[in-house]
Amino acid sequence: MIELEGVPELIDPVMVAAFEGWNDAGDAASTAVAHLDREWKGEVFAALDAEDYYDFQVNRPTVWMDDGVRKITWPTTRLSVVRVGGEKPRDLVLVRGIEPSMRWRSFCNELLGFAHELGVELVVILGALLGDTPHTRPVPISGTTSDPDLARRMDLEETKYEGPTGIVGVLQEACTHAGVPAVSLWAAVPHYVSQPPNPKATLSLLNRLEDLIDVRIPLGELPEDARAWQVGVDQLAAEDSEVAEYVQTLEEARDTAELPEASGEAIAREFERYLRRRDGGPTAGGHATDGGEAPFLRDNPGGGRTKPPKPPRPGATDDDESSED
């Protein structure tokens, strides 16, 4: 039995999870949960035993100094809770960690035990994958679920994916079998500029999460970071004619495929987000940027940029990443 001393009774709790590793291209998903934890000053209330789930030769512990005393931080998964204020306050249970090396079923059962004890009403798992998407266009975000009823109610896709899976797919199925409503949100990260960070993908995940659970998320400097990132990638692409040509090919394919999205529901969603940010909505700590700015890109502001590898020619395959949309 999981005992949660010191954790108050939660209000309409939603569990939001992300895991570093195979399901986290560009660190976009784990950075999104880290952003929520930082902006809302999350309080860690539990950590899974690292010895149960991690191979320390794969995910090594780190040594650091604290007032002259050497300490070790072990790779693990931690849970924190934040309260989103406003007229209709609600709580978020944030799960942030590393994809486990072993005992995935036990790992998922332990997280579900926390969800049960906390009265979690919905589990949202964030992921990011490499895709043939141009950095100059909005990041595609797909929302999937294994529950047909939930798919209809929340305007999601019922997942039809078959193939290798990561902890995101395993945890979603574990939730389904346990009767816990679960959704996965996936961001498609351009494979030719896959190195982290990718603030554009992080921002798009947060915008989609905001729509899904009906809260106003403080974005801080993410919109500015995203715009600057795009400018940096634009400059790098312009320096290599092959990359520029390939990006143009991706743009044309994307624009042709998504022309119908230029109207209807897509515009309605963006307008609703604009109104929510203009008029104010449920939030706590920090302030969202005005105007509901659309996500754009950015380089790492703290260090020099490295030139992205030349992309494969159109039509090439990439076996390193698989979509579970």
Stockholm file with secondary structure:
# STOCKHOLM 1.0

chainA/1-325         MIELEGVPELIDPVMVAAFEGWNDAGDAASTAVAHLDREWKGEVFAALDAEDYYDFQVNRPTVWMDDGVRKITWPTTRLSVVRVGGEKPRDLVLVRGIEPSMRWRSFCNELLGFAHELGVELVVILGALLGDTPHTRPVPISGTTSDPDLARRMDLEETKYEGPTGIVGVLQEACTHAGVPAVSLWAAVPHYVSQPPNPKATLSLLNRLEDLIDVRIPLGELPEDARAWQVGVDQLAAEDSEVAEYVQTLEEARDTAELPEASGEAIAREFERYLRRRDGGPTAGGHATDGGEAPFLRDNPGGGRTKPPKPPRPGATDDDESSED
#=GR chainA/1-325 SS CCCCTTCCCCSSCEEEEEEESTTBGGGHHHHHHHHHHHHTTCEEEEECCHHHHCCTTTSCCEEEEETTEEEEECCCCEEEEEEECSSSCEEEEEEEEECCSSCHHHHHHHHHHHHHHHTCCEEEEEEEEEESCCTTSCCCEEEEESCHHHHHHTTCEECCCCSCCCHHHHHHHHHHHHTCCEEEEEEEEEGGGCSSCCHHHHHHHHHHHHHHHTCCCCCTTHHHHHHHHHHHHHHHHHTCHHHHHHHHHHHHHHHHHTGGGGSTHHHHHHHHHHHHHHHCCSCCSSCCCTTCCCCCCCCCTTSCCCCCCCCCCTTCCCCSCCCCC
#=GC SS_cons         CCCCTTCCCCSSCEEEEEEESTTBGGGHHHHHHHHHHHHTTCEEEEECCHHHHCCTTTSCCEEEEETTEEEEECCCCEEEEEEECSSSCEEEEEEEEECCSSCHHHHHHHHHHHHHHHTCCEEEEEEEEEESCCTTSCCCEEEEESCHHHHHHTTCEECCCCSCCCHHHHHHHHHHHHTCCEEEEEEEEEGGGCSSCCHHHHHHHHHHHHHHHTCCCCCTTHHHHHHHHHHHHHHHHHTCHHHHHHHHHHHHHHHHHTGGGGSTHHHHHHHHHHHHHHHCCSCCSSCCCTTCCCCCCCCCTTSCCCCCCCCCCTTCCCCSCCCCC
//
